[in-house]
Structures are given as structure tokens and as C-alpha cells.
């Protein structure tokens, strides 16, 4: 499969100003990259699970557990005003 690469458009999208020599090199390098991607597309992956990974992946985070639950009454003891177990603040909007 041969794809024509518009190097001027790619350079414009990347905001690059390339000389004619750089454009020729860029065209061959981009062609090689696309060729490699085409080779990868030829690989038969029909028997591979979608989530298959070469390295076993495990969750390294611990499970969430509540270990220290503060006493609500103790926290509200220093609140200047409180109602129904919550600290109240002055209204800022009417």
C-alpha cells in the first residue's frame, strides 16, 4: 500500500519551515514510519485477547478503609455556631 505524503501540509500543521532538502528527508522518514505501521497491521491478532499484556498487571494500591473517624461532637465543640450537627456560617447571598 503506497500512500502519498503531503510534506508541505504536515509541515504547515506542525508550524515548521523546512528547506527542500529537509522536505525530501521528511518525506522518506514519514514513508518509513507509515510502512512500519502497515507491517504491524499485517500481524494476525485474532487469537489475542483485547486486554492482553506482556507484563502481568496488578493493582498496587491498597483497598480503601476508614481507619480514623473523628468524633463529630468533638470537632463541633469549638464551632462558634452550629445547628443539627453541622457548623453554620453567616449567609453571603440573599
Secondary structure, DSSP 8 states (H G I E B T S, - for coil): ------HHHHHHHTT----HHHHHHHHHHHHHHHHHHHHHHTS--TTS-TT--SS-----S----------HHHHHTT-SSEETTEE-------
